[in-house]
């Protein structure tokens, strides 16, 4: 089989934004659009639905202005409707040049939602195409509920496709709207259509209701589709869409004759930014982009990695701009500890490693989070080595929060053998604390890491006085640091985690 190219269309900003509770601002949409095209290298992006809101209109105009300035205008697509030209006018006002017209791909939808005959529907579609062409707009078309159409009314689907062969349409977009297809059905239906209409361009759009989105996208490739629709982190309505990172990794590793333009090394970076903007947390076990997917937990796996990389596969973390980690917990073995010590530039005797390993296992049994940054503390505690001691101490603090006033904090820090006091306001007590701390570090011309994640954990079913665990992730120019604080008060537990961070960066 000769090499062929397929287009990747990312619909995070349109279909992905239908994730419950997600709404991107105009500036966030523009930032994501730029990263998807310029950093990640997707071929096309679907950025909005026409006529949704004034905010959506302004967001699209911002993206179109940027796309025009950077010669990406043909890569920006808008979902439109059969609405007597209203969507076309909306597109014209934004300056967008590619419409993805939403139509009915099953007789069931056509009959019970639109209450029209195929001939009436096709006539309205033809009119929409003519209006778009007159305005210099390229026509793509969605056949909504196409998968059920193929199951229950294939004659209608083929009647529709026959009609489209006579129209000014560039791409036909075939969605599994309700995520109902099995992989075998996906391959069968798409192969039949591909063979019947070899000169038409077909995209496949998979949903993930049965967790078959990736499998179905791969069957689409086998069947010869020209393009795939994917989203960052699998965002989308209900169970979401086929996730871009997973599909790209499968294509690169299992389809050497299929050419795509995606830059793998940018996947994690873009994924994390979308996570931040959307508030849609990536599951830690999400393939490629989840926090845990390149973390070995079992000690036997770390030992195997030391012996000719026995537990590696082709999904090497470096491909995606990531690093392999070795977790510390109750299943840790000596090999895990040694891997983490190597990262820190520390070396212990076999007997001392055994003692440290036992301490980590005990902490894991108590469900305590143990990170690489905890190792100096643990070593000092277990071996009484003096390897670690607090050089920065939060001596005292007063936190105020009164109705009608901004929260404030006054703190006293021991830094470089000197006690320094400072006060500040903030959006919350901890924010005020950090603002005061930042003032102190600015006085000393010292840099603080950037706080990039803040997680609070309270045991389920606990009483109000239960211990609260705060786990904070910090970013320095060199690495990420994870620190943990434990207290019955959430803000105090965060301050304890912060003191640990201050000493780690000093160390």
Secondary structure, DSSP 8 states (H G I E B T S, - for coil): ---EE-EEEE-TTTTGGGSTT----HHHHHHHHHIIIIII--SEEEEEETTS-HHHHHHHHHHHHHHHHTT-GGGEEEEEE-STTHHHHHHHHHT--EEEEEEE-SHHHIIIII---HHHHHHHHHHHHHHHHHTT-EEEEEEETHHHHHHH-HHHHHHHHHHHTTS--SEEEEE-TTS---HHHHHHHHHHHHHH-TTS-EEEE-B-TTS-HHHHHHHHHHHT-SEEEEBGGG-SSTT-B-BHHHHHHHHHHH-TTEE----GGGHHHHHHHHHHHH-----TT-TTTSTTTTEE-SHHHHHHHHTT-TT--S--GGGGT---EE-BSTT--HHHHHHHHHHHT----HHHHHHHHHHHHHHHHTT--B-GGGHHHHHHHHH---S---SSEEEEEEEE--TTS-EEEEEEEEETTEEEEEEEEESSHHHHHHHHHHHHHHHTT----EEEEEEEEE-TT--TTS-EEEEEEEE-SS-EEEEEEEESSHHHHHHHHHHHHHHHHH-
